[in-house]
Amino acid sequence: MNNDNAARFRAVRKLFPHTKNIIFFNSASYGPCCTPVQKAVEGNIALRLASEIDDSHNAFADRTVLRSEFAKLIGAAKREVGLGMNTSFGLNLAAFGLPLKSGDEVILTKIEFPAAVYTWRAAAETRKLKLKFIDAPNNQFCIDTFEKAITRRTKVLVISWVQFFNGYKVDLAELSEICKKRNIFLVVDGIQGMGAEPINMRKLGIDIFTSGCHKWMLAPQGGGFFYLSDEIRGRIEAPFMSWLGVDWNMQFSDLFHYEKPYFDSAEKYELGYFGVLNILGMNATVKLFRDLGLRNIQRHNYELIDRLADYIRSEPFYSITSNLEPKHRSSIFTFRCKKVPALHEYIVNKKIMLANREDSIRVSVHLFNNKADIDRLIYVLKTFAKKNR
């Protein structure tokens, strides 16, 4: 990383108060808040406490800005981006809105995060679809296994961009190409990559992409966005609708109009009024990602992970459980030993926050971390290994 970028990351680190007291490697669970989020949220609460003005119109403007910012981050048009409450919002839009028929097949892997499974299980029961779970050799998505599972009734692939428990990143470009050739809708749970990995919807050809923003996007809980490609948006059979799915042009003193056309954009599917505090919080954090650049963030995170991985490789007490191939690695790094629960407790007691997932220690490295954080973790790991050989 060049000196200018290094200086920018040092400056951003100062916006995260937690860095003075703990080391945080747990963005795959939830992201810590920064002072810009605090100021944005507290500013709105102060405004509402005073109640001297009606700030409703400001919220609509903030929402418009946020759609544009998300669109820029993912290489999409603003009309293709809508705001939701979480990742599940977009998954439900896909599960109950895609043009599917009784007997159509939906493919998921046996290692998928439960948010996708339960959403599509409900859709399968309601719409009489067939869920097909495919194997994931070595806990990794396998293209060959997927292609062999495809039948003439296969209509949807639901997949996590990055797997929550080991950081395995699927090749979305290859998957998209297969899905297009076989007329299969590609639905992507993007929460474990969004904010840490660059992505370009125009190049990938994804149909539906959805992500909450409380993890790697470092925003308050309860906010997120979804992407509907231009090709798929007109084919969605809306499972729900609200009065804000049409354009009132801010004329809220004249509401007795019931024939307005719905928006010709993803905004059509946003559900009613919205969490203003979440909108403000997301607007505050999205600026960090725009200013730093997702590719620079990815590079920063990988450099820190490489530093940790070098140590793990040198210590027989531990073994790596992540895939570090360039096209499959992510900002989640996992490893194990014979005493994972004890190791996890030992590390957390040293004020280093990380997770125990599927019998591995999960380290989620992000933009506010630095080499000193990694070196402190390595020291703790060395100490534990020495005590428990």
matplotlib code that plots the C-alpha trace (Angstrom):
import matplotlib.pyplot as plt

x = [0.0, 1.4, 2.0, -1.1, -3.4, -1.8, -2.3, -6.0, -6.5, -4.8, -7.1, -10.2, -9.1, -9.3, -13.1, -13.6, -13.5, -13.3, -9.8, -8.5, -9.8, -10.2, -9.1, -12.2, -12.0, -15.8, -17.3, -18.7, -21.1, -21.7, -19.6, -18.6, -20.0, -17.8, -18.2, -19.8, -22.6, -23.0, -23.1, -25.7, -28.0, -27.7, -28.3, -31.6, -32.6, -31.9, -34.0, -36.9, -36.5, -36.8, -39.7, -39.5, -39.6, -40.9, -37.8, -39.8, -38.8, -35.1, -35.5, -36.8, -33.8, -31.4, -32.9, -32.4, -28.8, -28.3, -29.7, -27.2, -24.3, -25.1, -25.5, -22.0, -20.5, -21.8, -21.6, -25.3, -27.9, -29.8, -33.1, -31.8, -31.3, -33.8, -33.6, -34.6, -34.3, -31.8, -30.5, -33.7, -35.8, -34.3, -34.3, -38.0, -38.6, -36.9, -38.5, -42.1, -41.7, -39.8, -42.0, -42.0, -44.4, -45.4, -42.7, -39.9, -36.6, -34.5, -30.9, -29.1, -26.0, -25.9, -23.7, -25.9, -26.7, -30.1, -31.5, -31.7, -32.9, -35.8, -37.0, -37.0, -38.4, -41.5, -41.7, -41.5, -44.3, -46.5, -45.7, -45.2, -41.6, -38.9, -35.8, -32.7, -29.7, -26.4, -23.2, -20.3, -17.1, -14.6, -17.3, -16.9, -19.2, -18.5, -19.3, -19.3, -21.7, -24.0, -24.0, -24.7, -27.7, -29.4, -32.5, -35.1, -37.1, -34.2, -35.1, -33.2, -29.7, -29.5, -26.0, -23.9, -21.3, -19.0, -19.7, -20.2, -18.2, -15.1, -15.0, -15.1, -16.0, -17.8, -16.9, -20.0, -18.8, -18.6, -21.9, -23.7, -22.5, -23.8, -27.1, -27.7, -27.1, -29.5, -32.2, -31.7, -32.2, -29.1, -30.0, -27.1, -26.8, -24.1, -23.8, -20.5, -18.7, -20.4, -18.0, -14.9, -14.9, -15.3, -18.2, -19.7, -23.2, -23.0, -20.2, -21.5, -25.1, -26.6, -30.4, -31.0, -28.4, -29.3, -27.3, -27.8, -25.4, -24.8, -21.8, -19.0, -20.8, -20.5, -24.0, -26.6, -28.6, -31.8, -30.7, -29.8, -30.3, -31.3, -30.4, -32.8, -31.3, -33.2, -33.9, -35.5, -37.3, -40.2, -40.8, -41.1, -44.6, -44.8, -45.6, -46.2, -46.7, -47.0, -48.2, -44.6, -44.3, -45.6, -44.3, -46.2, -43.7, -43.8, -47.4, -48.5, -51.3, -53.2, -53.3, -56.7, -55.2, -55.5, -54.5, -50.9, -48.5, -45.9, -42.3, -40.5, -37.5, -36.5, -37.9, -41.3, -40.7, -39.5, -42.0, -43.7, -42.0, -38.4, -36.0, -34.6, -31.8, -30.7, -30.8, -28.6, -26.2, -25.8, -25.2, -22.5, -20.7, -21.1, -18.8, -16.0, -16.2, -16.5, -13.4, -11.2, -12.4, -13.5, -10.4, -8.1, -10.0, -9.7, -6.0, -5.6, -7.5, -5.7, -2.3, -3.2, -4.7, -1.5, 0.5, -1.6, -1.7, 2.1, 2.2, -0.4, 1.4, 4.6, 2.9, 1.9, -0.5, -2.9, -4.2, -5.9, -9.5, -10.0, -9.4, -6.7, -6.8, -7.0, -10.5, -11.9, -10.4, -12.1, -11.7, -12.8, -9.9, -10.4, -8.2, -8.5, -6.7, -7.8, -9.2, -11.3, -13.8, -11.0, -9.0, -11.9, -12.5, -8.8, -8.6, -11.8, -10.6, -7.6, -10.0, -9.8, -13.2, -13.7, -16.0, -16.1, -17.9, -18.3, -15.3, -13.0, -11.8, -13.1, -11.1, -12.9, -10.3, -11.6, -10.6, -10.0, -7.6, -3.8, -0.6, -0.4, -3.8, -2.6, 0.7, -1.2, -3.4, -0.3, 1.2, -1.9, -2.0, 1.7, 1.0, -2.0, -0.1, 2.8, 0.5, -1.6, 0.8]
y = [0.0, 3.4, 6.2, 8.2, 5.2, 4.2, 7.7, 7.6, 4.3, 5.7, 8.7, 6.5, 4.4, 7.4, 7.6, 4.3, 4.9, 1.1, 1.0, 2.6, -0.2, -3.4, -5.2, -5.9, -8.8, -9.5, -7.5, -10.7, -10.6, -6.9, -3.8, -1.2, 2.3, 5.3, 8.8, 10.1, 7.6, 8.8, 12.4, 11.7, 9.7, 12.0, 15.1, 13.7, 12.7, 16.2, 17.6, 15.4, 16.2, 19.9, 19.2, 22.8, 21.8, 18.9, 17.1, 14.5, 15.9, 15.8, 12.1, 11.6, 13.5, 11.4, 8.2, 9.4, 10.2, 6.8, 4.9, 6.7, 6.0, 2.2, 2.1, 3.6, 1.2, -1.9, -0.7, -0.3, 2.3, 4.1, 2.7, -0.8, -0.1, -0.1, 0.3, -2.5, -3.4, -6.3, -9.0, -11.0, -8.2, -8.8, -12.6, -12.5, -10.2, -12.9, -15.9, -14.6, -12.2, -14.1, -15.6, -19.3, -22.1, -25.1, -27.8, -25.4, -26.2, -23.9, -24.9, -24.1, -25.6, -27.6, -24.9, -21.9, -19.3, -19.9, -16.6, -17.9, -21.4, -20.4, -17.7, -20.2, -22.9, -20.7, -19.8, -23.5, -24.4, -21.5, -21.7, -25.5, -25.2, -27.9, -27.1, -29.0, -28.9, -29.8, -31.0, -28.6, -30.7, -29.4, -26.8, -25.0, -24.3, -26.7, -25.6, -29.2, -30.3, -27.4, -28.1, -31.8, -30.9, -28.7, -30.2, -28.7, -27.6, -25.7, -22.0, -20.4, -20.6, -19.0, -18.4, -16.4, -14.3, -15.0, -17.9, -16.7, -19.4, -19.8, -16.8, -18.8, -16.4, -17.9, -16.9, -14.9, -14.3, -18.0, -18.7, -15.9, -17.3, -20.7, -19.4, -17.2, -20.1, -22.3, -19.6, -19.8, -16.8, -15.9, -14.6, -13.5, -12.9, -10.3, -9.3, -11.0, -9.4, -6.0, -3.3, -5.5, -6.7, -4.8, -5.8, -4.6, -5.6, -4.4, -6.9, -9.8, -10.2, -11.0, -10.9, -10.1, -9.0, -8.2, -7.0, -5.7, -3.0, -3.7, -5.9, -4.9, -1.7, -0.6, 1.0, 0.7, -2.5, -2.5, -1.1, -2.5, -2.4, -4.7, -4.7, -5.8, -5.9, -4.0, -7.4, -8.9, -5.9, -5.9, -9.6, -9.4, -10.1, -7.8, -9.9, -6.6, -2.9, 0.4, 3.9, 5.0, 2.8, 5.7, 9.2, 11.8, 14.5, 15.6, 16.7, 15.3, 17.8, 16.3, 12.5, 11.4, 10.0, 6.2, 5.8, 6.9, 4.6, 2.6, 3.6, 2.1, 1.3, -0.8, 2.0, 0.5, -2.4, -0.4, -1.1, 2.0, 4.5, 3.9, 4.0, 7.5, 6.8, 3.9, 6.0, 8.6, 6.1, 4.3, 7.7, 8.4, 5.1, 4.9, 8.0, 6.0, 3.3, 5.8, 7.8, 4.8, 2.7, -1.0, -2.2, -0.4, -1.8, -5.3, -4.9, -3.5, -6.4, -9.0, -7.7, -8.0, -11.5, -12.6, -11.4, -13.7, -16.6, -16.6, -17.2, -19.9, -21.8, -21.7, -23.1, -26.8, -26.3, -24.5, -25.2, -22.9, -23.7, -20.9, -21.0, -18.4, -18.8, -15.3, -15.8, -17.5, -15.6, -12.8, -10.7, -13.6, -15.9, -19.0, -21.5, -24.2, -26.2, -29.1, -26.7, -24.2, -23.3, -22.8, -20.8, -18.6, -17.8, -17.1, -14.7, -12.8, -12.5, -10.6, -8.0, -9.3, -9.7, -12.5, -15.5, -19.3, -20.7, -24.3, -25.4, -22.7, -19.4, -16.7, -13.5, -10.8, -8.1, -4.7, -1.1, 0.1, -2.8, -2.4, -4.4, -3.9, -5.5, -8.6, -8.7, -8.6, -11.6, -13.5, -12.9, -14.3, -17.3, -18.0, -17.9, -20.2, -22.7, -22.8, -23.5, -26.2, -28.3]
z = [0.0, -1.0, 1.6, 0.6, 1.0, 4.3, 5.7, 4.7, 6.5, 9.6, 9.5, 9.1, 12.1, 14.3, 13.5, 15.4, 19.2, 19.9, 18.6, 21.8, 24.0, 22.0, 18.8, 16.7, 14.2, 14.1, 11.2, 9.8, 12.8, 13.2, 12.4, 15.0, 14.6, 13.8, 15.0, 11.8, 12.4, 16.0, 14.9, 12.2, 14.5, 17.4, 15.2, 14.0, 17.5, 18.7, 15.8, 16.8, 20.5, 19.7, 17.2, 15.8, 12.2, 10.1, 8.7, 6.7, 3.3, 4.3, 4.9, 1.3, 0.0, 2.1, 0.7, -2.9, -2.2, -0.6, -3.5, -5.8, -3.5, -3.3, -7.1, -7.5, -5.1, -6.9, -10.5, -11.1, -12.2, -9.4, -10.8, -10.1, -6.4, -3.6, 0.2, 2.5, 6.2, 5.8, 3.6, 4.1, 2.6, -0.9, -0.4, 0.2, -2.8, -4.9, -3.3, -3.5, -6.5, -9.2, -11.9, -10.8, -11.3, -9.2, -9.4, -10.3, -8.7, -6.5, -5.8, -2.6, -1.0, 2.2, 3.8, 3.0, 5.7, 7.3, 6.1, 2.6, 3.5, 5.7, 3.2, 0.3, 2.4, 3.1, -0.6, -1.5, 0.8, -0.4, -4.1, -4.3, -5.4, -5.0, -3.0, -4.0, -1.6, -3.2, -1.6, -0.9, -0.9, 1.7, 2.7, -0.6, -3.5, -6.4, -9.9, -11.2, -8.5, -9.3, -13.1, -12.5, -10.3, -13.0, -14.6, -17.0, -14.0, -12.3, -12.3, -9.4, -7.8, -4.4, -3.2, -0.7, -2.4, 0.6, 3.0, 6.6, 8.4, 6.3, 4.0, 0.7, -2.1, -5.1, -8.7, -9.6, -13.1, -13.9, -12.1, -14.0, -17.3, -16.5, -15.2, -18.3, -20.6, -18.7, -18.0, -14.3, -12.0, -10.0, -6.5, -4.4, -0.6, -0.6, 3.0, 3.8, 0.8, 0.6, 2.0, 1.8, -1.8, -5.1, -7.3, -10.6, -11.5, -15.1, -15.7, -13.7, -14.9, -11.5, -11.4, -7.7, -5.1, -1.5, 1.5, 5.0, 6.1, 9.8, 9.1, 6.8, 5.8, 9.4, 9.6, 12.3, 12.5, 10.5, 7.2, 3.8, 0.1, -2.8, -6.5, -9.3, -12.7, -15.5, -17.1, -14.1, -12.5, -14.9, -14.2, -10.5, -9.3, -6.3, -3.1, -1.3, -2.0, -0.2, -0.8, -1.3, -4.3, -6.3, -6.8, -4.7, -5.7, -2.1, -2.4, 0.9, 1.4, -1.6, -1.0, -2.4, -5.6, -6.1, -9.7, -9.7, -11.6, -9.6, -9.9, -12.8, -10.6, -7.6, -5.4, -6.3, -3.9, -0.9, 1.9, 3.3, 5.5, 6.5, 9.4, 9.1, 11.7, 9.6, 6.4, 8.0, 9.5, 6.1, 4.4, 6.9, 6.4, 2.6, 2.4, 4.0, 1.3, -1.5, -0.2, 0.5, -2.5, -2.2, -4.1, -1.6, 1.3, -0.1, -0.6, 2.9, 4.4, 2.5, 3.5, 7.1, 6.6, 4.8, 7.9, 10.1, 7.7, 7.5, 11.2, 11.2, 8.5, 10.6, 13.7, 13.6, 16.5, 14.1, 10.7, 8.1, 7.1, 4.7, 0.9, 0.1, -3.7, -5.2, -6.7, -3.6, -0.7, 1.2, 4.3, 6.4, 7.5, 9.5, 11.3, 14.0, 16.6, 18.8, 21.4, 19.5, 22.2, 24.8, 22.3, 21.5, 25.1, 25.7, 22.8, 23.8, 27.3, 25.9, 24.5, 20.9, 19.5, 17.0, 16.5, 16.8, 13.7, 12.7, 14.8, 13.5, 14.7, 12.4, 12.0, 10.1, 9.1, 8.1, 7.2, 10.8, 11.6, 11.3, 11.7, 15.4, 15.8, 13.8, 15.8, 19.1, 17.9, 16.9, 20.3, 22.0, 19.7, 20.4, 24.1, 23.9, 21.7, 24.2, 27.1, 25.3, 23.3]

ax = plt.figure().add_subplot(projection="3d")
ax.plot(x, y, z, "-o")
ax.set_aspect("equal")
plt.show()
